[in-house]
Amino acid sequence: IVRSGLLTSVHSFASDPARGVFILGILMVAVGIPLLLFAVRGPQLVSRGDFNIISREGALILNNFLLTSATVVVLVGTFYPLGLEMVTGARITVGPPYFDATFNPIMGVLVAAMGIGPLLAWRRGTVPGTRRIITISGVITVVLGVAIAMATTAFASGISIAGIAGIGLLIWLGSAIIADITYRLKPAKAGVAARAARLPAPMIGMWTAHFGMVVFLAGAIGNGLFATEVVVRAMPGDVIDIAGRQMTLRTVEARQGPNYITETAVIELREDGRMLAVLTPEKRFYTAERQTTTEAAIRPRISGDDYAVLGDGTAETGYTLRLYRKPLVSWIWAGAGIMAIGGAVAGIARARRRPLSTRAARPADNAYDTGSTAENDDDAVQKAGV
C-alpha cells in the first residue's frame, strides 16, 4: 500500500524523474554510508582471539548470516521477475506465497535466536542462569501459546500453523527479554536501583531494540492473521460490511484540482451505528501528463488502519471499491522506530567508550563484557563502593 493506492509492484508508479532521483538519494545514503565506514574502519576489524561457537560472537555471526540470507531472498523475489522478462519476455508476479515459504522461516529462526543470544557470554559460552531463563521463557511460551490457541479456537477460525508459530515466537522473545531483565536486576546485596544505575548503555539499547522487534512482530502477526479485504461493485447508498463495521458509499463527485480532474468518493465508516469517520478516496486524471492515479483514503489508528480505494465505474453501473481493515499495522512502523532508537543508543554508547588499552578497566565494563549476571554485578558494585 502506497500513497497513490494499492500496487502489486513498485514499478507501477507513474513515470516521474524527480521520484527516481529521490529514491537514488535514499539508496546512496543507505548503501554509501556503510561502504564508507567499512572503507575507513575495515583495517581495524582484526580478530583478537578464538571464541567458542556457542558464545555472543557466534550469535552475532548467526545474526548476520540470517539477515544476509533474508536480504538475498528479498532481492531474488524482486529482481527475478525483471530478469526473466528481459531474457524471455515472460511476465510473472512473485507474491506472498514465495515470501511465506522463504523469508518467514529465516526470520523465525532469527527471532528464536534473539531470545538466546543476549544470554551468552563473550567468547566462553553461556553465563550462569542462562538455562534457567531459557527454561522459564520456554514454559511461558508453551503455556500462553496453547492458551491463546484454545481461547481463539485457532484451527476452527482458520488461523494456520504458521500463525500459531508466529504467536509463539512473539511470546518467546517477549518473555526472554523480561526474564533477562528480571535476572540481571533481581534483588541482592547491591539492590535493584544500584544495579539498574550501573547497567551499560549498550545493554539497554539491546533490550530496547529487541522490544521493538516484539512490537514489530505483534503488528505483523496481527495484520497477517486478521486483515480483511472486500472488493465490491457498489452503487451510491450501498452499505458494505467489513470486519464488523459498515461502510456506506454516499456519493461520487467530480471535482477540479490545481492540475488534475478528480472523482472523489464519499464513504461513511460506522460501527454499531456510531459514525467513526468519512473516507474520501480519489481517482485523479492529470491532463498535462495524460496519467491516472489513485489516492487511497486511510484512517490510521493504534488498533488498526482502515483503507478505501476507488476504482473504475459510473453512476449507472456502480463503482469498484477496495476496502481494507488492517489491524495493528501501525505497530509495524512503531516497532521499526523503537528498533532504530535501540540501535542508536547502543551505537552511540559504544562510540563514546574509550579503547580498553587507554583506560583503567572498570568493574561494570568487565561484568558486561564477560556476560553480566546478578552475582557478578553484586561483586562489581561492592568493589566500586556502591
Long-range contacts (C-beta under 8 A, 24 or more apart in sequence): 1-296, 1-307, 1-324, 3-295, 3-296, 4-293, 4-294, 4-295, 4-296, 5-293, 5-294, 5-295, 5-296, 5-309, 6-294, 6-296, 6-307, 6-309, 6-322, 6-324, 8-93, 8-95, 9-93, 14-289, 14-291, 14-293, 49-123, 50-123, 51-122, 51-123, 51-124, 52-123, 52-124, 52-125, 54-120, 54-125, 54-126, 55-120, 55-121, 55-122, 55-123, 55-124, 55-125, 56-117, 56-118, 56-120, 56-121, 56-122, 56-123, 56-371, 57-122, 57-123, 58-120, 59-113, 59-116, 59-117, 59-120, 60-117, 62-113, 62-117, 63-110, 63-113, 63-114, 63-117, 66-106, 66-107, 66-109, 66-110, 66-113, 67-110, 69-106, 70-103, 70-106, 70-107, 70-110, 73-99, 73-102, 73-103, 73-106, 74-99, 74-103, 77-102, 77-103, 100-162, 104-162, 108-165, 108-166, 108-169, 111-169, 111-170, 111-172, 111-173, 111-213, 111-217, 112-169, 112-172, 114-173, 114-176, 114-210, 114-213, 115-172, 115-173, 115-175, 115-176, 115-177, 116-176, 118-176, 118-180, 118-203, 118-206, 118-207, 118-210, 119-176, 119-180, 119-371, 120-371, 121-370, 121-371, 122-369, 122-370, 122-371, 124-370, 124-371, 126-371, 127-370, 127-371, 127-372, 127-373, 128-373, 128-375, 129-183, 129-373, 129-374, 132-183, 133-176, 133-179, 133-180, 133-183, 134-176, 136-175, 136-179, 137-172, 137-175, 137-176, 137-179, 138-172, 140-171, 140-175, 141-168, 141-171, 141-172, 141-175, 142-168, 144-171, 144-175, 145-171, 159-225, 163-221, 163-224, 163-225, 166-217, 166-220, 166-221, 166-224, 166-225, 167-221, 169-217, 170-214, 170-217, 170-218, 170-221, 173-210, 173-213, 173-214, 173-217, 174-214, 177-207, 177-210, 177-211, 177-214, 180-207, 181-207, 183-373, 183-374, 184-372, 184-373, 184-374, 184-377, 185-374, 186-374, 188-374, 188-375, 188-377, 188-378, 189-378, 189-381, 189-382, 190-377, 190-378, 190-381, 190-382, 190-386, 194-381, 194-386, 195-374, 195-377, 195-378, 195-381, 198-364, 198-377, 198-380, 198-381, 198-384, 198-386, 200-349, 200-364, 200-365, 200-368, 200-372, 201-345, 201-346, 201-348, 201-349, 202-345, 202-346, 202-349, 202-350, 202-368, 203-368, 203-372, 204-345, 204-346, 205-342, 205-343, 205-344, 205-345, 205-346, 205-347, 205-349, 206-342, 206-346, 207-342, 208-338, 208-339, 208-341, 208-342, 208-345, 209-338, 209-339, 209-341, 209-342, 209-343, 209-346, 210-342, 211-338, 211-342, 212-334, 212-335, 212-336, 212-337, 212-338, 212-339, 212-340, 212-341, 212-342, 213-335, 213-339, 214-335, 215-331, 215-334, 215-335, 215-338, 216-331, 216-332, 216-334, 216-335, 216-336, 216-339, 217-335, 218-328, 218-331, 218-335, 219-328, 219-329, 219-330, 219-331, 219-332, 219-333, 219-334, 219-335, 220-332, 222-304, 222-327, 222-328, 222-331, 223-304, 223-326, 223-327, 223-328, 223-329, 223-332, 226-327, 227-324, 227-325, 227-326, 227-327, 228-324, 228-325, 229-322, 229-323, 229-324, 230-321, 230-322, 230-323, 230-324, 231-320, 231-321, 231-322, 231-323, 232-320, 232-321, 232-323, 233-313, 233-317, 233-318, 233-319, 233-320, 233-321, 234-318, 234-319, 234-321, 235-315, 235-318, 235-319, 236-315, 238-318, 240-321, 240-323, 242-323, 242-324, 242-325, 243-325, 244-271, 245-269, 245-270, 245-271, 245-276, 245-306, 245-325, 246-270, 246-271, 247-279, 247-308, 247-321, 247-323, 249-319, 249-321, 252-310, 252-313, 252-315, 252-319, 257-284, 259-286, 259-287, 259-288, 260-284, 260-285, 260-286, 260-287, 261-285, 261-287, 262-295, 263-310, 264-310, 265-308, 265-310, 265-319, 265-321, 267-297, 267-308, 267-321, 269-299, 269-306, 277-306, 279-306, 279-308, 281-308, 281-309, 281-310, 282-310, 283-310, 283-311, 283-312, 300-330, 301-330, 302-330, 302-331, 303-327, 303-328, 304-328, 304-329, 304-330, 305-329, 305-330
